[in-house]
Amino acid sequence: MFQLDPELESFREDARKMAERAFAAKAAYWDEEEIYPTENLKLLAELGYLGLVIPEEYGGSGAPIIQGTILLEEIARVCFNTALVAQVGINGPSRAIAVLGNEEQKKRWLPGCVSGENIFGIGISEPGAGSAMTDMITSATPDGDHIILNGQKCFCTGGHVATHILVFARWGKTQGPRGIGALVVEKGTPGFEIGHPGPKMGGRGVAEVELFFDHCRVPVENLIMAGDP
Ligand SMILES: Cc1cc2nc3c(=O)[nH]c(=O)nc-3n(C[C@H](O)[C@H](O)[C@H](O)COP(=O)(O)OP(=O)(O)OC[C@H]3O[C@@H](n4cnc5c(N)ncnc54)[C@H](O)[C@@H]3O)c2cc1C
């Protein structure tokens, strides 16, 4: 059976104490009032947890991903809404940028992910592409020094408060995963609209929203990974 080593057990103990002290008391409040737990996001940043698995050269702690997972488990144990915020902040786009981004992109975005200034969402799912995400049809068309996005995403966690979205799209006619690439779209980019939060049965403090792209011109500097044409 898999067992954590003593160092990780001790990390879990500290994370559990922190989560109980910081997040338990208002856990029901965020859900009942459907309020995004901004103060908890700020606290996670202040405590250095948003940068837990980000490399040190970009302001993080460079901890292994298993520590991020343990932290998420302990937060989710007491407050699901804060865990949703932490999941996107710790495990999501910032990790993708740390692994796949170029040096300029890492310097540009990661310190803000650590401080909580940059709030990223993830745009993968579409109305016709859930589990079968390779069915996605949102298109990314290179056009000189821009990439033009057209399409629709759904279920984007915290998309209504996000400053940036890591969007996955299809580059051309290549079917399957090889045709899919990813790029960062900043809030306020012309042609990018954020839909209204949808109703939920739980985790109601952190909504999922639709994202709409209508000839949205994204600078090529924001390209993380191109799909095959
Ligand atoms: C709380 C929450 C947050 C989310 N946040 C994000 C986000 O930030 N960004 C984002 O892009 N997406 C997000 N999603 C979307 C999530 O990734 C999708 O819900 C997921 O991919 C499943 O897609 P679907 O809901 O369309 O279900 P479907 O794919 O329609 O699946 C419905 C059911 O059919 C089953 N099923 C599907 N295909 C098969 C098959 N081939 N064989 C047998 N059974 C099958 C599934 O197991 C499931 O039980 C979020 C979802 C939730 C619930």
The ligand as an SDF file (V2000), in Angstrom:
LIG
                    3D

 53 58  0  0  0  0  0  0  0  0999 V2000
  -17.3950   21.5360  -10.6470 C   0  0  0  0  0  0  0  0  0  0  0  0
  -16.8920   21.4540  -12.0540 C   0  0  0  0  0  0  0  0  0  0  0  0
  -15.8860   22.3040  -12.4650 C   0  0  0  0  0  0  0  0  0  0  0  0
  -15.4240   22.2490  -13.7800 C   0  0  0  0  0  0  0  0  0  0  0  0
  -14.4570   23.1370  -14.1750 N   0  0  0  0  0  0  0  0  0  0  0  0
  -14.0340   23.1390  -15.4520 C   0  0  0  0  0  0  0  0  0  0  0  0
  -13.0880   24.1160  -15.9030 C   0  0  0  0  0  0  0  0  0  0  0  0
  -12.6180   24.9660  -15.1420 O   0  0  0  0  0  0  0  0  0  0  0  0
  -12.7340   24.1000  -17.2080 N   0  0  0  0  0  0  0  0  0  0  0  0
  -13.2200   23.1770  -18.0890 C   0  0  0  0  0  0  0  0  0  0  0  0
  -12.8170   23.2120  -19.2510 O   0  0  0  0  0  0  0  0  0  0  0  0
  -14.1330   22.2430  -17.6970 N   0  0  0  0  0  0  0  0  0  0  0  0
  -14.5470   22.2080  -16.3990 C   0  0  0  0  0  0  0  0  0  0  0  0
  -15.4860   21.2790  -15.9850 N   0  0  0  0  0  0  0  0  0  0  0  0
  -16.0580   20.3820  -16.9650 C   0  0  0  0  0  0  0  0  0  0  0  0
  -15.6340   18.9540  -16.7880 C   0  0  0  0  0  0  0  0  0  0  0  0
  -14.3130   18.7800  -17.2450 O   0  0  0  0  0  0  0  0  0  0  0  0
  -16.6590   18.1310  -17.5640 C   0  0  0  0  0  0  0  0  0  0  0  0
  -17.8480   18.1700  -16.8140 O   0  0  0  0  0  0  0  0  0  0  0  0
  -16.2140   16.7400  -17.7780 C   0  0  0  0  0  0  0  0  0  0  0  0
  -15.2030   16.7230  -18.7650 O   0  0  0  0  0  0  0  0  0  0  0  0
  -17.3750   15.8350  -18.1940 C   0  0  0  0  0  0  0  0  0  0  0  0
  -18.0380   16.3680  -19.2900 O   0  0  0  0  0  0  0  0  0  0  0  0
  -19.6480   16.4900  -19.3080 P   0  0  0  0  0  0  0  0  0  0  0  0
  -20.0730   17.2120  -18.0710 O   0  0  0  0  0  0  0  0  0  0  0  0
  -20.0340   17.0700  -20.6320 O   0  0  0  0  0  0  0  0  0  0  0  0
  -20.1860   15.0190  -19.1630 O   0  0  0  0  0  0  0  0  0  0  0  0
  -20.2670   13.8940  -20.2960 P   0  0  0  0  0  0  0  0  0  0  0  0
  -18.9610   13.7940  -21.0150 O   0  0  0  0  0  0  0  0  0  0  0  0
  -21.4820   14.1430  -21.1230 O   0  0  0  0  0  0  0  0  0  0  0  0
  -20.4670   12.6100  -19.4070 O   0  0  0  0  0  0  0  0  0  0  0  0
  -21.7250   12.3250  -18.7950 C   0  0  0  0  0  0  0  0  0  0  0  0
  -21.6740   10.9180  -18.2380 C   0  0  0  0  0  0  0  0  0  0  0  0
  -21.4050    9.9730  -19.2980 O   0  0  0  0  0  0  0  0  0  0  0  0
  -20.2590    9.1900  -18.9830 C   0  0  0  0  0  0  0  0  0  0  0  0
  -19.5050    8.9380  -20.2190 N   0  0  0  0  0  0  0  0  0  0  0  0
  -19.0000    9.8660  -21.0600 C   0  0  0  0  0  0  0  0  0  0  0  0
  -18.3800    9.2790  -22.0880 N   0  0  0  0  0  0  0  0  0  0  0  0
  -18.4750    7.9460  -21.8980 C   0  0  0  0  0  0  0  0  0  0  0  0
  -18.0210    6.8080  -22.6230 C   0  0  0  0  0  0  0  0  0  0  0  0
  -17.3400    6.9170  -23.7670 N   0  0  0  0  0  0  0  0  0  0  0  0
  -18.3040    5.5870  -22.1270 N   0  0  0  0  0  0  0  0  0  0  0  0
  -18.9940    5.4520  -20.9660 C   0  0  0  0  0  0  0  0  0  0  0  0
  -19.4530    6.4990  -20.2310 N   0  0  0  0  0  0  0  0  0  0  0  0
  -19.2000    7.7230  -20.6920 C   0  0  0  0  0  0  0  0  0  0  0  0
  -19.4500   10.0170  -17.9890 C   0  0  0  0  0  0  0  0  0  0  0  0
  -18.6470    9.1940  -17.1490 O   0  0  0  0  0  0  0  0  0  0  0  0
  -20.5600   10.7050  -17.1950 C   0  0  0  0  0  0  0  0  0  0  0  0
  -21.0540    9.8760  -16.1740 O   0  0  0  0  0  0  0  0  0  0  0  0
  -15.9610   21.3070  -14.6830 C   0  0  0  0  0  0  0  0  0  0  0  0
  -16.9700   20.4370  -14.2570 C   0  0  0  0  0  0  0  0  0  0  0  0
  -17.4250   20.5100  -12.9670 C   0  0  0  0  0  0  0  0  0  0  0  0
  -18.5180   19.5580  -12.5440 C   0  0  0  0  0  0  0  0  0  0  0  0
  1  2  1  0
  2  3  1  0
  2 52  2  0
  3  4  2  0
  4  5  1  0
  4 50  1  0
  5  6  2  0
  6  7  1  0
  6 13  1  0
  7  8  2  0
  7  9  1  0
  9 10  1  0
 10 11  2  0
 10 12  1  0
 12 13  2  0
 13 14  1  0
 14 15  1  0
 14 50  1  0
 15 16  1  0
 16 17  1  0
 16 18  1  0
 18 19  1  0
 18 20  1  0
 20 21  1  0
 20 22  1  0
 22 23  1  0
 23 24  1  0
 24 25  2  0
 24 26  1  0
 24 27  1  0
 27 28  1  0
 28 29  2  0
 28 30  1  0
 28 31  1  0
 31 32  1  0
 32 33  1  0
 33 34  1  0
 33 48  1  0
 34 35  1  0
 35 36  1  0
 35 46  1  0
 36 37  1  0
 36 45  1  0
 37 38  2  0
 38 39  1  0
 39 40  1  0
 39 45  2  0
 40 41  1  0
 40 42  2  0
 42 43  1  0
 43 44  2  0
 44 45  1  0
 46 47  1  0
 46 48  1  0
 48 49  1  0
 50 51  2  0
 51 52  1  0
 52 53  1  0
M  END
$$$$
